[in-house]
């Protein structure tokens, strides 16, 4: 399983610290932010090659996944220019420009902007309620692709029971693993 080297962890803490200082990550300790994001890494299917992170904000979990999984091609999406400007700078500083793209876009516009483009995995942390997240994220997935969504503490994933197009496979490290039907 991919993991963070101590050097990459240090670089991430430094980069995420910038996002936190300007109010894009809340006030949780950065080690906790990284550990939470590593739950997404643990939930990744082994065959995935591409990933899109919805509402990437200050880089949690997208930047952590990128640093832990050097074989993935990752797209970070946020509709706010202030956030994407920061993400572009952090991607450059972390030396991952060759495999991480940053898009300033509303997620609803992605299918129209990139017709026919699909990803193996869609990630979401605090993007929206299940119906909204599924409605916008599911069309971005390849058939059989995985959606990984951060769960509230003590969740059993039942909030996904009535969501069309996605089937809950389980919860790994606080992350619901859903498969597009």
Secondary structure as UniProt FT lines:
FT   HELIX           6..21
FT   TURN            22..23
FT   TURN            26..27
FT   HELIX           30..43
FT   TURN            46..47
FT   STRAND          50..54
FT   TURN            57..61
FT   HELIX           62..68
FT   TURN            70..71
FT   STRAND          73..78
FT   HELIX           81..94
FT   TURN            97..99
FT   STRAND          100..104
FT   HELIX           107..109
FT   HELIX           110..113
FT   TURN            114..116
FT   STRAND          119..124
FT   HELIX           130..137
FT   HELIX           138..140
FT   STRAND          141..150
FT   TURN            153..154
FT   HELIX           158..160
FT   TURN            161..162
FT   TURN            164..165
FT   STRAND          166..172
FT   TURN            173..174
FT   STRAND          175..180
//
